[in-house]
Amino acid sequence: MRHLRSTHPAILQGAEDGIPPVPRPATDTAGPSKQGSAPFTIVEDEGFRAFVKKLDPSYVLPSRKVLKAMVSERYDKAKEKTMEDLQKAEFVSLTANMWSSINMDGYLAQVTSGQIFTTPPGGFPCKTIMHVCGERDASVIKTLAKAIVVQCEHGRYRSVAIPAICAGQGALDAKVVAKSILEGVKDGVQGANLQYLRTIRIILLKINVFLEFKAMAQQIFGGNTQLTAPAPLVPTNVTSRGRSGSTISRRSQSRRSQSFSLQHSLDLSSLVSALPVTENTAAFLVIGHTDNEVCDACRELQRAYESQCSTHSFHPEEIERLTQDEMNQLLSKVDSLHLKLEQSSSGGWELKGLKDGVNEVVRLIQDALRRQVREKDQASLFTQVTWCILGPRGVWQKVPPEENYKLEREDVKDGIIDAQGVKWTVDLRKLEATACGSGHVTSLKRLENLLDFSLPINWDNMSHSDLLKVIALDQQSMEYQTVKADFKKTVTKTVLKV
């Protein structure tokens, strides 16, 4: 009643006089609607309609279409007023709230797919900043990389730095990102007829991303790139634009730059590395508000660099025992993983470089040493125990030392390979072997050699209870012929039996 008296006195007076209220059409519904967040369909909701009727039985709710037209009219009027105010304003300050995705990633604005949003650099030491959204899509990233190159050429920029789009928070596979960006850069360089853009840098923060970009750059651009190798960082103080600064030099050695197949040489020194040949220096400019901040940043950068590197020392014999093939493989690893292998003053060897590369080479050398130990054990066992396989013509043949070692250790689940390269499955209980291809079954035997005497291959071991055993030789066997010939060297009588 208080609301009716203060807001609708005519309705209250008509009710007291017995006069029914006259419904009136809606004329100003858009005000409350535009301030809230309810949809236009709320006017069709039965509960809402009953609620409004309870408040004012004479009020007629507009249809959804009419309500939408009211809001649009209010929007146009507000827009016109805002444009008039902006024309008169000398300064404008805009404030926007960030929103978070389901993964709690912060967003301020949405960039159209495949498009570049450009802003001034502010206090950043560059001419412009390009904002892109890769959408975790390889094709979109490739399109953006190409568009960045083209836009830089149109803007007459001399250089550009491109990050690994979506390889960080986007969590896209680094190999996919590397392929998309490098192919996009290549397409952009080939199709833009570059006149101004001379340097394209790829900014990589994680070592696994760097290695993927390096491998992909070698595939896409081949050997026609500038090559450098990582080396220790050395900080030196500089002054830049009135701020404290420091340059961190990374002394490295690189191959001479080779001519690039594209129209302008790309700076891919941060992508591809190789063993050092000539001296070179890469510098990092660190800018901060105070000297202490710059020094702290330099030390942190130094620690970050050193945390990714390691050194491993080898004894001379560890290297000297390698076979020629293993040595070639070692040098190939050192070259491909961009490591430094040098001889120390004590005569040993030192391997330096990124941890993953050093560990891989260490495993290679350790595997070679284990192989040498295994081969030594196989050779020693071969002089003590000899396993033989019966050939197709009834002639016993020794198995190779490696297979002999496997038979003695009963490690024959993968079969054995004889001296002729035939693979056999083995039944040690029956002392039989079956050819994998033909299914032919043959016999196996094990000979134990004495310290001062090795049994002939066609002999068999006597049991431990036998002190003497007489074996008649087959007159058609080679052994019979050999024994007969040796016998006749001293006795001229006829040999009847051996």
C-alpha positions as CSV (number, residue, x, y, z in Angstrom):
1,M,0.0,0.0,0.0
2,R,2.9,2.3,0.8
3,H,4.2,1.8,-2.8
4,L,0.8,2.5,-4.3
5,R,0.3,5.6,-2.4
6,S,3.7,7.0,-3.2
7,T,4.0,5.8,-6.9
8,H,0.5,5.0,-8.2
9,P,-2.0,7.2,-6.3
10,A,-4.5,7.2,-9.2
11,I,-4.7,3.4,-9.2
12,L,-5.3,3.4,-5.4
13,Q,-8.0,6.1,-5.7
14,G,-9.7,4.2,-8.5
15,A,-9.7,1.0,-6.4
16,E,-11.2,2.8,-3.4
17,D,-13.9,4.3,-5.7
18,G,-14.7,0.9,-7.3
19,I,-13.2,1.9,-10.7
20,P,-11.2,-1.0,-12.3
21,P,-7.6,0.0,-13.5
22,V,-7.0,0.6,-17.2
23,P,-4.1,-1.3,-18.6
24,R,-1.4,0.9,-20.0
25,P,1.3,-0.1,-22.5
26,A,5.0,-0.2,-21.6
27,T,6.9,2.9,-22.7
28,D,10.1,2.8,-20.7
29,T,11.2,-0.7,-20.0
30,A,14.7,-0.4,-21.6
31,G,16.2,1.5,-18.7
32,P,16.2,-1.3,-16.1
33,S,16.8,-4.0,-18.8
34,K,20.0,-2.4,-20.2
35,Q,21.5,-2.1,-16.7
36,G,21.0,-5.8,-15.9
37,S,22.2,-9.0,-17.4
38,A,18.9,-10.7,-18.1
39,P,18.1,-11.8,-21.7
40,F,15.3,-10.3,-23.8
41,T,13.3,-13.6,-23.3
42,I,12.7,-12.7,-19.7
43,V,9.5,-10.9,-20.8
44,E,8.2,-14.3,-21.9
45,D,8.9,-16.0,-18.6
46,E,5.7,-16.9,-16.8
47,G,7.1,-16.3,-13.4
48,F,8.4,-12.9,-14.3
49,R,5.1,-11.9,-15.9
50,A,3.2,-13.0,-12.8
51,F,5.7,-11.0,-10.6
52,V,5.2,-7.8,-12.7
53,K,1.4,-8.3,-12.6
54,K,1.5,-8.6,-8.9
55,L,3.4,-5.3,-8.7
56,D,1.2,-3.4,-11.2
57,P,-1.8,-5.1,-12.7
58,S,-2.2,-2.3,-15.2
59,Y,1.3,-2.6,-16.6
60,V,1.5,-4.4,-20.0
61,L,4.9,-6.1,-20.6
62,P,6.4,-5.5,-24.1
63,S,7.2,-8.3,-26.4
64,R,10.8,-9.5,-26.8
65,K,11.0,-7.8,-30.2
66,V,9.8,-4.5,-28.9
67,L,12.1,-4.7,-25.9
68,K,15.1,-5.3,-28.2
69,A,14.2,-2.3,-30.2
70,M,14.0,-0.1,-27.1
71,V,17.5,-1.3,-25.9
72,S,18.9,-0.6,-29.4
73,E,17.4,2.9,-29.4
74,R,18.9,3.6,-25.9
75,Y,22.3,2.2,-27.1
76,D,22.4,4.5,-30.2
77,K,21.6,7.6,-28.0
78,A,24.3,6.7,-25.5
79,K,26.8,6.1,-28.3
80,E,26.1,9.5,-29.9
81,K,26.5,11.2,-26.5
82,T,29.8,9.4,-25.8
83,M,31.1,10.3,-29.3
84,E,30.2,14.0,-28.6
85,D,32.0,13.9,-25.3
86,L,35.1,12.3,-26.8
87,Q,35.3,15.0,-29.5
88,K,35.5,17.6,-26.7
89,A,37.9,15.8,-24.5
90,E,41.6,16.7,-24.4
91,F,42.7,13.5,-22.6
92,V,41.0,10.1,-22.3
93,S,41.9,7.3,-19.8
94,L,40.5,3.8,-20.5
95,T,40.3,1.1,-17.8
96,A,39.5,-2.5,-18.6
97,N,39.2,-5.6,-16.5
98,M,41.0,-8.8,-17.4
99,W,39.2,-12.0,-17.5
100,S,40.5,-15.5,-16.8
101,S,40.0,-18.7,-18.8
102,I,39.2,-22.1,-17.3
103,N,43.0,-22.6,-17.0
104,M,43.3,-19.3,-15.2
105,D,45.1,-17.6,-18.1
106,G,44.6,-13.8,-18.1
107,Y,43.2,-12.1,-21.1
108,L,42.6,-8.4,-21.8
109,A,41.4,-8.4,-25.4
110,Q,40.6,-11.0,-28.0
111,V,42.6,-10.9,-31.2
112,T,41.0,-12.1,-34.4
113,S,42.3,-15.4,-35.6
114,G,45.2,-15.0,-37.9
115,Q,45.3,-11.2,-37.4
116,I,48.0,-9.0,-35.8
117,F,47.1,-6.3,-33.3
118,T,49.7,-3.6,-33.2
119,T,50.4,-1.2,-30.2
120,P,53.1,1.4,-29.5
121,P,56.1,0.1,-27.6
122,G,55.7,2.4,-24.6
123,G,59.1,2.4,-22.7
124,F,60.2,-0.8,-24.5
125,P,63.3,-0.2,-26.8
126,C,61.6,-1.0,-30.1
127,K,59.4,0.7,-32.6
128,T,56.2,-1.3,-32.2
129,I,54.7,-4.4,-30.5
130,M,52.6,-6.9,-32.4
131,H,50.1,-9.0,-30.5
132,V,48.9,-12.3,-31.9
133,C,47.0,-15.3,-30.8
134,G,48.2,-18.7,-32.2
135,E,45.1,-20.6,-30.8
136,R,47.3,-23.7,-30.4
137,D,46.8,-24.2,-34.2
138,A,49.8,-25.0,-36.4
139,S,48.3,-23.4,-39.5
140,V,47.3,-20.2,-37.6
141,I,50.9,-19.9,-36.2
142,K,52.4,-20.4,-39.7
143,T,50.1,-17.8,-41.1
144,L,51.0,-15.3,-38.3
145,A,54.7,-15.9,-38.8
146,K,54.4,-15.1,-42.5
147,A,52.2,-12.1,-41.8
148,I,54.7,-10.7,-39.2
149,V,57.5,-10.8,-41.9
150,V,55.3,-9.1,-44.5
151,Q,54.0,-6.4,-42.0
152,C,57.6,-5.6,-40.9
153,E,58.6,-5.2,-44.5
154,H,55.7,-2.9,-45.2
155,G,56.5,-0.9,-42.0
156,R,60.1,-0.6,-43.2
157,Y,61.5,-2.2,-40.0
158,R,65.0,-3.5,-40.1
159,S,64.6,-6.4,-37.7
160,V,62.0,-8.3,-35.8
161,A,62.1,-10.7,-32.8
162,I,59.5,-13.5,-32.8
163,P,58.8,-15.7,-29.7
164,A,57.9,-19.4,-29.9
165,I,54.2,-18.8,-30.2
166,C,52.1,-21.2,-28.0
167,A,55.2,-23.1,-26.9
168,G,54.9,-21.7,-23.4
169,Q,51.5,-21.3,-21.7
170,G,49.9,-22.6,-24.8
171,A,51.6,-26.0,-24.1
172,L,51.7,-26.8,-27.9
173,D,54.4,-29.3,-28.9
174,A,57.7,-27.5,-29.5
175,K,58.3,-29.4,-32.7
176,V,55.0,-28.3,-34.1
177,V,55.7,-24.7,-33.1
178,A,59.2,-24.8,-34.7
179,K,57.9,-26.2,-38.0
180,S,55.1,-23.7,-38.2
181,I,57.1,-20.6,-37.4
182,L,60.1,-21.5,-39.5
183,E,58.0,-22.4,-42.5
184,G,56.0,-19.2,-42.1
185,V,59.2,-17.1,-41.9
186,K,60.5,-18.8,-45.0
187,D,57.3,-18.3,-47.0
188,G,57.2,-14.6,-45.9
189,V,60.8,-14.0,-46.9
190,Q,60.3,-15.7,-50.3
191,G,57.1,-13.9,-51.1
192,A,57.7,-10.4,-49.7
193,N,60.5,-9.2,-52.0
194,L,62.3,-7.8,-48.9
195,Q,63.9,-4.4,-49.2
196,Y,64.1,-3.3,-45.6
197,L,63.8,-6.3,-43.3
198,R,67.3,-7.7,-42.8
199,T,67.3,-9.6,-39.4
200,I,64.7,-12.1,-38.1
201,R,65.4,-13.4,-34.6
202,I,63.6,-16.2,-32.8
203,I,63.4,-15.8,-29.0
204,L,63.6,-19.1,-27.2
205,L,63.6,-19.4,-23.4
206,K,63.5,-23.2,-22.8
207,I,66.3,-25.6,-23.9
208,N,64.0,-28.2,-25.2
209,V,62.3,-25.6,-27.4
210,F,65.7,-24.4,-28.6
211,L,66.7,-28.0,-29.6
212,E,63.5,-28.5,-31.6
213,F,64.0,-25.2,-33.4
214,K,67.6,-26.0,-34.1
215,A,66.8,-29.4,-35.6
216,M,63.9,-28.0,-37.6
217,A,66.0,-25.2,-38.9
218,Q,68.6,-27.7,-40.2
219,Q,65.8,-29.5,-42.0
220,I,64.2,-26.4,-43.5
221,F,67.2,-24.2,-44.2
222,G,69.9,-26.9,-44.6
223,G,73.5,-26.0,-44.0
224,N,73.2,-22.5,-45.5
225,T,73.0,-20.7,-42.2
226,Q,75.2,-18.8,-39.8
227,L,76.4,-21.3,-37.1
228,T,77.5,-20.5,-33.6
229,A,78.3,-22.5,-30.5
230,P,77.4,-21.7,-26.8
231,A,80.2,-20.6,-24.5
232,P,80.7,-18.9,-21.1
233,L,78.9,-15.5,-20.4
234,V,81.1,-12.5,-19.5
235,P,79.3,-9.4,-18.1
236,T,80.5,-5.9,-18.9
237,N,78.9,-2.6,-17.8
238,V,77.4,-0.1,-20.3
239,T,75.1,2.9,-20.2
240,S,72.0,3.0,-22.3
241,R,69.4,5.7,-22.7
242,G,70.0,7.2,-19.3
243,R,69.5,3.9,-17.5
244,S,71.9,1.5,-15.9
245,G,72.8,-1.3,-18.1
246,S,75.1,-4.3,-18.6
247,T,76.1,-6.3,-21.6
248,I,76.6,-10.0,-21.1
249,S,78.9,-11.3,-23.7
250,R,78.9,-14.9,-24.6
251,R,82.2,-15.8,-26.2
252,S,81.7,-18.4,-28.8
253,Q,83.3,-19.7,-31.9
254,S,81.4,-20.2,-35.1
255,R,81.8,-21.3,-38.7
256,R,82.0,-18.6,-41.4
257,S,78.6,-17.5,-42.6
258,Q,77.6,-19.1,-45.8
259,S,75.4,-17.6,-48.5
260,F,71.7,-18.2,-47.8
261,S,69.5,-19.5,-50.6
262,L,66.8,-16.9,-49.9
263,Q,66.9,-13.3,-51.1
264,H,68.2,-11.9,-47.8
265,S,70.3,-13.7,-45.1
266,L,68.4,-14.6,-42.0
267,D,70.0,-14.4,-38.5
268,L,69.5,-18.0,-37.4
269,S,72.5,-18.0,-35.1
270,S,70.3,-18.6,-32.1
271,L,68.8,-21.7,-33.8
272,V,71.7,-23.7,-35.2
273,S,75.0,-24.5,-33.4
274,A,78.2,-26.3,-34.4
275,L,81.7,-27.1,-33.2
276,P,83.8,-23.9,-33.0
277,V,86.1,-22.9,-35.8
278,T,86.6,-19.1,-35.6
279,E,86.1,-16.7,-32.7
280,N,82.8,-14.8,-32.3
281,T,81.0,-12.9,-29.6
282,A,77.2,-12.6,-28.8
283,A,76.1,-9.8,-26.5
284,F,73.0,-9.5,-24.2
285,L,72.0,-6.0,-23.2
286,V,70.4,-5.9,-19.7
287,I,68.6,-2.6,-18.8
288,G,67.4,-1.7,-15.3
289,H,66.6,1.2,-13.0
290,T,69.7,0.8,-10.8
291,D,73.1,-0.7,-11.0
292,N,72.2,-3.3,-8.3
293,E,69.2,-4.5,-10.3
294,V,71.3,-4.9,-13.4
295,C,74.1,-6.7,-11.5
296,D,71.5,-9.0,-9.9
297,A,70.0,-9.7,-13.3
298,C,73.4,-10.5,-14.8
299,R,74.2,-12.9,-12.0
300,E,70.9,-14.6,-12.4
301,L,71.4,-14.9,-16.2
302,Q,74.8,-16.3,-15.5
303,R,73.5,-18.9,-13.1
304,A,70.7,-19.8,-15.5
305,Y,73.2,-20.4,-18.2
306,E,75.6,-22.4,-16.0
307,S,72.7,-24.5,-14.7
308,Q,72.1,-25.8,-18.2
309,C,75.8,-26.7,-18.8
310,S,78.1,-29.4,-17.4
311,T,81.6,-30.8,-17.7
312,H,82.7,-34.4,-17.7
313,S,86.3,-35.7,-17.6
314,F,87.5,-39.0,-19.2
315,H,90.7,-40.9,-18.6
316,P,92.9,-41.3,-21.7
317,E,92.3,-45.0,-21.9
318,E,88.6,-44.6,-22.0
319,I,89.0,-42.7,-25.3
320,E,91.9,-44.7,-26.7
321,R,90.1,-48.0,-26.3
322,L,87.3,-46.9,-28.6
323,T,87.1,-48.5,-32.1
324,Q,87.3,-46.4,-35.2
325,D,83.6,-46.6,-35.7
326,E,82.9,-45.7,-32.1
327,M,85.3,-42.7,-32.4
328,N,83.5,-41.5,-35.5
329,Q,80.2,-41.9,-33.7
330,L,81.6,-39.9,-30.7
331,L,82.8,-37.1,-32.9
332,S,79.5,-37.0,-34.7
333,K,77.7,-36.7,-31.4
334,V,80.0,-33.9,-30.3
335,D,79.4,-32.1,-33.5
336,S,75.6,-32.5,-33.7
337,L,75.1,-31.8,-30.0
338,H,77.4,-28.7,-30.1
339,L,79.8,-29.9,-27.4
340,K,83.4,-29.1,-26.8
341,L,85.9,-32.0,-26.4
342,E,89.4,-31.0,-25.6
343,Q,92.5,-32.6,-24.0
344,S,93.4,-31.3,-20.5
345,S,96.9,-30.5,-19.2
346,S,97.0,-33.8,-17.3
347,G,96.5,-35.8,-20.5
348,G,92.9,-36.6,-19.9
349,W,89.9,-35.4,-21.9
350,E,87.2,-32.9,-20.9
351,L,83.7,-32.7,-22.5
352,K,81.8,-29.4,-22.0
353,G,78.4,-28.3,-23.2
354,L,74.7,-28.5,-22.4
355,K,73.8,-31.2,-19.8
356,D,71.6,-33.3,-22.1
357,G,74.3,-33.4,-24.8
358,V,77.1,-34.2,-22.3
359,N,75.1,-37.0,-20.7
360,E,74.3,-38.5,-24.1
361,V,78.0,-38.7,-25.0
362,V,78.9,-40.1,-21.6
363,R,76.3,-42.9,-22.2
364,L,77.9,-43.6,-25.6
365,I,81.4,-44.0,-24.0
366,Q,80.0,-46.1,-21.1
367,D,78.2,-48.4,-23.6
368,A,81.4,-48.8,-25.6
369,L,83.3,-49.7,-22.4
370,R,80.7,-52.2,-21.3
371,R,80.9,-53.7,-24.8
372,Q,84.7,-54.1,-24.4
373,V,84.3,-55.7,-21.1
374,R,81.7,-58.1,-22.5
375,E,83.9,-59.0,-25.4
376,K,86.8,-59.7,-23.1
377,D,84.6,-62.0,-21.0
378,Q,83.4,-63.7,-24.2
379,A,86.9,-64.3,-25.4
380,S,88.0,-65.7,-22.0
381,L,85.0,-68.0,-21.8
382,F,85.6,-69.2,-25.4
383,T,89.0,-70.7,-24.4
384,Q,87.4,-72.6,-21.5
385,V,84.1,-73.7,-22.9
386,T,83.2,-74.2,-26.6
387,W,79.7,-74.7,-27.8
388,C,79.3,-76.4,-31.2
389,I,76.5,-77.0,-33.7
390,L,76.3,-80.0,-36.1
391,G,76.5,-78.8,-39.7
392,P,74.5,-80.1,-42.7
393,R,77.3,-82.6,-43.7
394,G,77.8,-84.0,-40.2
395,V,80.7,-81.6,-39.4
396,W,80.7,-79.9,-36.1
397,Q,81.2,-76.1,-36.2
398,K,82.0,-73.7,-33.4
399,V,79.4,-71.0,-32.7
400,P,80.7,-67.4,-32.6
401,P,82.1,-66.1,-29.2
402,E,79.0,-63.9,-28.6
403,E,76.6,-66.8,-29.2
404,N,78.9,-69.1,-27.1
405,Y,78.6,-66.6,-24.2
406,K,74.8,-66.6,-24.6
407,L,74.5,-70.4,-24.6
408,E,76.7,-70.7,-21.5
409,R,74.6,-68.2,-19.7
410,E,71.4,-69.8,-21.0
411,D,70.3,-66.5,-22.5
412,V,68.8,-68.0,-25.6
413,K,65.3,-66.7,-25.5
414,D,66.0,-64.7,-28.7
415,G,67.8,-67.6,-30.4
416,I,71.4,-67.8,-31.7
417,I,73.1,-67.1,-35.0
418,D,75.8,-69.5,-36.3
419,A,79.0,-68.6,-38.2
420,Q,77.1,-68.8,-41.5
421,G,74.5,-66.2,-40.3
422,V,71.6,-68.8,-39.9
423,K,69.3,-68.1,-36.9
424,W,68.3,-71.0,-34.7
425,T,66.0,-71.5,-31.7
426,V,67.5,-73.5,-29.0
427,D,66.3,-76.2,-26.6
428,L,69.1,-76.6,-24.1
429,R,67.4,-79.5,-22.3
430,K,67.5,-81.6,-25.4
431,L,70.7,-79.9,-26.8
432,E,68.9,-79.3,-30.0
433,A,68.6,-76.3,-32.4
434,T,65.9,-75.6,-34.9
435,A,66.5,-73.4,-38.0
436,C,64.1,-70.4,-38.0
437,G,63.7,-70.5,-41.8
438,S,63.6,-74.1,-42.8
439,G,62.7,-75.8,-39.5
440,H,65.7,-78.1,-39.8
441,V,66.7,-79.7,-36.5
442,T,70.3,-80.3,-35.5
443,S,72.4,-81.1,-32.4
444,L,74.4,-79.0,-30.0
445,K,77.2,-80.0,-27.8
446,R,79.4,-78.3,-25.1
447,L,83.1,-78.9,-24.8
448,E,85.1,-78.1,-21.7
449,N,88.8,-77.4,-22.6
450,L,91.6,-78.3,-20.3
451,L,94.1,-75.7,-19.2
452,D,96.9,-77.3,-21.3
453,F,94.8,-78.9,-24.0
454,S,91.9,-77.9,-26.2
455,L,89.7,-80.7,-27.3
456,P,89.3,-81.2,-31.1
457,I,85.9,-80.0,-32.2
458,N,84.8,-83.5,-33.2
459,W,85.5,-85.0,-29.8
460,D,83.0,-85.3,-27.0
461,N,83.6,-84.8,-23.3
462,M,84.0,-87.9,-21.1
463,S,82.0,-88.1,-17.9
464,H,83.7,-87.5,-14.6
465,S,83.6,-91.2,-13.8
466,D,85.5,-92.2,-16.9
467,L,89.3,-92.5,-16.7
468,L,89.8,-94.0,-20.1
469,K,87.5,-94.3,-23.1
470,V,88.1,-95.9,-26.5
471,I,86.4,-94.4,-29.6
472,A,86.6,-96.0,-33.0
473,L,87.0,-93.4,-35.7
474,D,85.0,-93.5,-38.9
475,Q,87.2,-94.5,-41.8
476,Q,85.5,-91.8,-44.0
477,S,86.1,-89.0,-41.5
478,M,88.9,-86.4,-41.9
479,E,90.1,-87.2,-38.4
480,Y,90.7,-90.9,-39.4
481,Q,92.7,-89.8,-42.5
482,T,94.8,-87.4,-40.4
483,V,95.6,-89.9,-37.7
484,K,96.4,-92.6,-40.4
485,A,98.8,-90.2,-42.2
486,D,100.6,-89.3,-39.0
487,F,100.8,-93.0,-38.0
488,K,102.5,-94.0,-41.3
489,K,105.1,-91.3,-40.9
490,T,106.8,-93.7,-38.3
491,V,105.3,-97.1,-39.1
492,T,105.0,-98.6,-42.6
493,K,102.6,-101.4,-41.7
494,T,99.0,-101.4,-42.9
495,V,96.5,-99.7,-40.7
496,L,93.4,-101.7,-40.1
497,K,91.5,-99.7,-37.5
498,V,92.0,-96.5,-35.5
